[in-house]
Each structure stands twice: as C-alpha cells, then as structure tokens.
Amino acid sequence: MSLRRSFTNRPIASLQPTGAMMLTAYVVLCFASIVSLTPFLYILSTSIKETNSLFTYPPDWIPASIYWGNFQKLFGETNFARWTLNTLFIGIAITLLKLIIDAMAAFALAKLEFFGKNLISVALLLAVAVPVAALVVPLFFIIRSMGLLNSYWALILPALTNPLGILMLRSFIVSLPADLDHSARLDGASEWQVFSQMTLPLIRPGLVVHAIFTFMLQYTSFLWPLVAIQSDKKQVLTVGISSLKSNFVVDWGLISAASLLATIPITLLFLALQKYFLSQNMSGAIKG
C-alpha cells in the first residue's frame, strides 16, 4: 500500500519533446513532403514541355523554355472545359443530395425507435462490403430499363445509394448526449426541430468530412461513368482524360496538362473544407 502511494505521488515526467525528437520529426516530414510532391512536380514539368523532349536522359526537370502548346491543344481540340463542368456539376449535386439524405437517415437510425432498426443497420453495414465492380452489370441493366443511360441522372442516382455516409454520420449522432434530445422534446420541440436545430449544428464537422469524401469519390470515379456515358460532351474528367490516349501515339504532354488542371479544383476544395473542419474541431474543443 505504501509502495503504491509513493508511486502515485511521484511527479509526472515532462512530455515536452527534446531537440533530437524535433529534429527527427522535421527530417521525416521533409522527406515525406518531397516524396509526395515529386509526382506533382514531374507532371508540372511534363505539361510545359514538348512531347519529343520528354524522353531525354537524364530527365530535364526544368525546361529551358516553357511550351504552352499542350494547354492550347487541350482547350482547342478537346472538350476538357465541358468535362470539368460536368464533373463539378455531378460532384456538387451528389454531395448536396447525399448530405440531406444521409443526415436524415443517420438521425433516424441513431435517435428514433422503430421496427427493423437493427436489421437495417446490419444491411447497410453488409452493403458497404460489396465491391463497386460487382454492381456495375446490375446497375447497367437497371439504368437502361429506366431509360437513363447517357444522362446525368445515370451518374447521380446510383451514387446516392452508397450507405457509407449514413453509417459515418450515425456514429457522430450516437456520440451526442441523449439529454439534449430529451430536454428539447420536453420543451415541446418536434423531431424535425431536434434534427435541424440541434443535431445538425453539433455534427457539422462530420458533415464536412462526409462532403469531402463524397465529392472526392465522385470526382475520381472512373468505372461507372465509362459504362453509363457514351457521349463525349456528357463525359467526366477521368474518362475524358483517359480518352486522350490513342492506340498508337500517346501525347504525354497533353495528358500531363489535363491531369495538372484536373487536380486544381479538388485541391482547392479539399483545402478549404479542411480548414473549415479544423476550425470547427478547435472551437468545439475550446467550448468543451
């Protein structure tokens, strides 16, 4: 007993990092940053060089003169601008619809009591384990029977059935104190008021994370747009950039220019939402 008391009365060792630990952390972070930025820098270098000069050895990372012909050809001879607008429209539409549908479904599974609730939760969990490739053929026949092939609805409707967002938001809502809901109901608040005025503001960081993952998933989607869309003017960026590769000649400068521009919208959106997400976390921590 005395040994235990003497052990608990000892002062806790300082957890401040030492100089060697800080130096090691900076070295590791710098190395990881270089590894992460190298492919992007290579694409940037390739996009401003002529295709014939890409195969010189050793590689010329910094070209002697900047060649803008790849970007001129991209906007002059392809539908890159239309692909970008299609991708942004579809991604934003799916993200907004998913936030509304998934938030309401998650609230129902987390806070309401009804018959079959546990069975629905298990079914959603099992549906997440189904690979997307296994659903392409059934989805194709369903969308074709509805007459929606080669339309924007063919890309929007199947994406709304992904249950991952429901399960993620449900975990956020379950973590909220139940006393808040009970007190609001005692004050005469309806279920919609509890959901819209209390639950949604408290799970705002979860909604932001859900929006980030949903938009990124749709922005990089390739297999289903390749199957569902035949018109070049309705195509998305991933399939459109892939179509720039011909069977005999590959213009790597053109593909690099398209890939470089395609990363700009998703990078800006991710950085903006990440900043907002971090600020929400910090404000929640300060209030707590």
N, C-alpha and C positions, 0 to 999 in steps of 0.2 A: 504493500500500500504506500509506504514511504518512497519506494523507488518510482512508482507511478506518479506520485505527487511531485517529486523532484524533477521528473522528466517533463511534465506538463508545465512546470514553472520556468523551464529554460527559455530564454529569448529565441524567437524565430530568426533563422539566418536570413540575411538580406537577399532579396531576389533580384537586385539590380544587376544587369549584365555587365560583365567585365569588358575591358578593352579588347581582349583577344576574341571574345564572343561577338562583339560588334563588328570587328574586322572580318571575321569569318562569315558573318551574315551578309555583309556588304559584298564580299567576293562572290559568294554563292548567288546573290541577287543579280550582280552584274553579269555573271556567266549565264544565268537563266535568261536575262534580258537579251543578251547577244544571240543566244540560240533561238529565241522566239522571234527576234527581228530580222534574222538573216534571210529567211524565205521572202519576207515582205520587201526587203531591200533588193533582193535579186529580181523580183517581179518588177519593182520600180525601175531598176536598171535596164531590164529587158524591154520594157514598154517604150523607152525613149531611144532605142537603137534599131537599126535596120535588121531584118531577119538574117541577112547574109553575114553580118558581123557577130552573130550570137555564138558561133561555133569556133571562134578563135581560141587558141590555147597559148598561154594561160588566159582565163576569162578576164575580160575588160569590164571591171565593175563600174568604173566611172568613164563614160564615153567622152571622146574628145569633143564631139558636137552633139547637141540634142536633136533628135529626129522626132518631129511631131506627126509624121505621116501615118503612124499607127492609129492615133486618135482621130485624125481626119477621115481615114478609111472606115473606122468603126462607126462614126456618126453619118458618114456619107453613103456607105454601101450596105449597111446592116440596119436592122430595126432595134438597135441597142436601147435607144431612148424609150421606145414603146415597151420593150421587155422590162425596163426599170420601172416604168409607171404601172405595168401590170403586177409586178412583184410587190411593189409598195401598196397598191390598192388591195390586193388579195391578203397580204400580211396584216394590214391595219384592220380590214373588215373581219378577218378571222379572230384577231386578237380582241377586238371590242366585243364581238358576239360571245367568245369564249369566256371573257371576264364576267359578263352578265349571267350566262347560263351556268357556268361552273360555280360562281359565288352563291347563287340561289340553291343549286343542288347540294353544295357543301354545307350550307346552313341547315337545310332540311335533314341531312344525314347526321349532323352534329348536335342539333338542338331540338329537333322535333321527334316525337314518338309516333310511329305508325307501323302497320303490319308489313312484314317483309323487309324491314330496315336492314337487319344484319345480312340477309340474303343478297340484297342489292349491293351492300358494301363488299361482300365476298366476290360477287360477279364482276364488279368494277376492278377489283384487285387482280382477278384472273385475266380480265381483258387487257390489262397492261402488259401481261407476259406474252401476248400474241404478237409475233413479228409482223412488221408492216408488209413485207414481201408476201406473206401468206394471205393477205387481204386484197391484193391487187386484182386478182381474177374475179372474186365475188363482187368487189366494188365496181369493176368494169361492167359486168352484166346488169347490176342494179342501176347504175347511172345511165347505161344505154337504154334500159327499159323505161326510164323516166324521161328519155329524150333530152338529156342534159349534156351529152358528150360535146366536146369542143366549145364549152361555155365556161364562164367564170364560176357558175354555180357548181360545176363539176369539181372545182378545186376547193370551194368554200365548204360545201355541205359535208363531205367525208371528214374534213379536219375537225369539225365540231363534235365528232363522236369520240375523240380521244379522252379517256377518263382520267388521265394523269393529273390534270389541273384540279379536278374535283377532289381527288384524294389529298393533294397538297394543301388546298385551301381548307379542307376539312380538318387537317392536323393543326392549322393555325386557329381555327374557330374552337376546336376542342380545348386548346390551351387557355382560352379566355375564362376568367372566373364566372362560375354559374350564378353567383349572387347578383351580378349586374343585370342579367336577364330577368331574374326573379323580381328584383326591385322595380324594374321598368314595367313588368306586367302588373305588379301591384298598384302602380301609379296609373294604370289604365291604358298602357301602350299596347298597340296591336302587334302581331307578329311581323308585319311589314315595317312598322316603325322600329321595332327591335333590330331588324335586319339592316335597314337602310340608315338609321340614325345612330346606332350603337355598334353593331358588328362591323360594318364596312369601314368606318374610320379606324377601328382598332386593328384590323387586318390589312391596312393599307400597304405595309411593307410586303406582305405575302402577295397582294395583288400586283405590285410592281414586279416582283420576282416572276410571277406567273406570266405577266405581259412580256417580260424579256425572253423567257424560254419559248413561249408560244410564237412570238414574232421571229425569233432566230430559227426555230424549227421550220416554219413556213418559208422563210427567206432562203434556206438552204435545201428545201425539198427538191428532189430530182425525179425519183422513180414514178410517182403517181402523175405529175404533170407531163412526163414523157408519154404516158399511156393515154391520158384523158384529153390532151390537147393536140390537135393536128395543125391548126392554123398558126402560121409564124407570127402574125400580129397579136395573137392572144397568148403567146408563149411567155414563160417566166425566164428570169436571168440564167438560172442554172442550165436549163435545157438549151436556151439560146446561145450561151457561150459554148456549150458542147457542140452545137451545130456548126460552129466556125471551123472545126477541124474536119477537113475534107479527107477523102480516101487516099489521095496520092501526095498532096502537098499540105504541109501544116505551117501556117503563118504564126509562129510562136510570138512574134512581136505584137500582132493583133490580139491574140488570146491573152497575152500578159496585160495589154492596155485595158481590155474588157474586165479582166479579173481585178485589176487595180481599182478601177472605178466602181466595180460591184462591191468592194469592201467598204467604201466610204459611207453609204447610208447606214449600214448595220453597225459600223463602228461608232458613228456619231450618236445613234440612238442608244446603243448599249452604254456609252459613257455618260449620256445624260440621265438615263434611268438608274445607272449605278450610283451616280452622285446623289440622286434623289433618295434612293434606297438607303444609302449610308446615312444621309441626314435624318431620315425617319428613325433609324436604329439609334442614333445618338440622342435624338430628342426623347425617345422612349426610355432610354437608359437614364437620362437626367431626371425625367419625371419620376421614374421608379426609385 
